[in-house]
Amino acid sequence: MASDKKFMFESIQDNNSIRNFLDALVDGFEKGRIVLSTDADEIVMTPCGLLNFEVKAKKKGGESKISIKVGWKEYGLDSGPSVKDIKVES
């Protein structure tokens, strides 16, 4: 049985730094291996099969927020929610 592990990181970044992080994340999904680390902590994840994908966006007052959540079962495939399309424009 896999051990439970949590990783948390929060900071203030500029657009370019966040884009670089997201590019590295995309690369990790393509390779099937994502490693997140800081000086004090590290977690290795292996996304595979069908993944649960959730996007939330909110504007309130002068603040905006986008939350992206991706989840999967480490072993075996999960039928989970149906496959749907999302459009992102810039």
C-alpha positions, 0 to 999 in steps of 0.5 A: 500500500502506498504511503500518504504524502502531501506537498504544498508550495505557495509564493508570489510569482510573475506571469513568466515564472508561472508559465515556465512552471506550467510548461514543466508540468505539461512536460511531466504529463507527457512523460508520465512523471512529475516531480515537485520539490523544494529545499525541504520536500519532494513528491514524485507523481506518475499520472496515467490512464484517465485523469479527473480534470477540474477548472474553476475561475472566479472574479470578485471585486478586484481579485481574480482566481483560477484553480486547476485540479487534476487527479488520478488513481495510481494503480488501475483505471477509474471510470470516473466522470465522463470525458468532456471538452474545455476551450481556453482562449488567450 
